[in-house]
Amino acid sequence: MITVKYFGAIAAQANVAEEMVLFAEQSLVDLIQAVTTKHNFDTVSYSVAVNHELIQDVATYDLQSNDVVALLPPFAGG
Amino acid sequence: MESKRYNRQIILSEVGESGQEKLKQTKVLIIGLGGLGAAILPYLAAAGIGEIGLLDDDVIDVSNLQRQVIYKTTAIGNQKVAEAAKMASELNPHVVINTVAERLSSKNAIALFNQYDIIVDGTDNLNTKYLINDVCCAINKPFVYGSVYKFEGQVAVFNYKNGPSYRCVFPEDNATAASCNEAGVMGISVGIIGMFQANEVLKMVLGIGQTLSGKLLVYNMLTNEQQKFNVSKKEFLITDNEAFDEKYNSTESAFDTISAIALEQYINDENSLLLDVRNPEEVPKLIASNCIAIPLSELPSKLDLIDATKTIVVFCQSGIRSKKAIEILVKADFKKLLNVAGGMNAINKIKNNEVVFTS
């Protein structure tokens, strides 16, 4: 299983703060594609962390079982 | 007298007389005196930071008072920096307070930042956060970032002792995010995040604890959950004044910015072209005989659709992507370019949220 945590406008769009995704040999890109399609995140920009590390190269990152993925949009309120 | 004022912190072994002297020798610039600034300023002034600069061009509105708790109801309509300076001086007359009632721009930023040791971001829009970051990278100043979305807040220390910058976390400056005005916010939320920022400033000056350099802290006020994410450093895009000027000032001199109100004179005007660079699903649409839509991502390949003889008025949802679009147009040698400040959000606001203009 992979845990996916949502923050800010992403959580508002998904309507949940976190969810579990069944794991099957997955790249990070595939996972993001799947949750983006499910929740329609297209209009919100965000950065991605895995196990509390910001990922610079999302395209080549492979997930392992029990990873915790976080989608972090920038906030702008002040 | 002065050391009696600070007695309760001087008796902390982590502070002491020497720590107090460090605070006195430090100059901090607070950008934005809204909800974050209203929490940052009183704690830094009370702790005895020697010199504090206040930058904000806004006046106090009644809708600010629910979260910008340093302002009084009787001060509605007054300059924020003037009222904030008065509050801080009354709280601690030993602090030198400088006020600048201007909006931060690529023109005034470098000279201003050079006068301070630490920059604190109390702004409410992404455009300015990228500008703060890029100036700090160009002249090597640390800045303390803070931002709120509804009941969540982010805090980080950027560009500190060769650490990562804001662009290492959020690389793309065509991102969009809602401000407090758009998304709504409790006063407490900006207060908590502002105090986290003030705490980072004091730790940096005193050299105690661990700062949030290389970290992004996310705090949720509804669950009290807080998480820290590690940020690694990427190559900086801007490392000196020259690179900064290239990004900001070479483009800025090539176009003008107009307000949403001023946009009206270009609607249906045959000598101008309104260019909507938003994605097709973004609403409301601006309906006018001289308006065309080319999403920012497609702009480089569709430049031939744009009539270069006309005044080109570019807009997006908030005014960030339209600036990117203008950068592209400047490079492609288009002249007569106008950027609509605040984009469709600003246009829609003055039109009372009605779908605007018909042809």
Interface residues (C-beta under 8 A of the other chain):
Chain A: F7 G8 A9 A11 A12 A17 D42 T43 V44 S45 S47 A49 H52 E53 L54 Q56 A70 L72 P73 P74 F75 A76 G77 G78
Chain B: G32 G34 G35 L36 G37 D121 G122 T123 D124 N125 L126 K129 G146 S147 V148 Y149 K150 E152 G153 Q154 C168 V169 F170 P171 E172 N174 A175 T176 A177 A178 S179 C180 A183 V185 V190 L216 V218 T223 Q227 K228 F229 N230 V231 S232 K234 N279 E281 E282
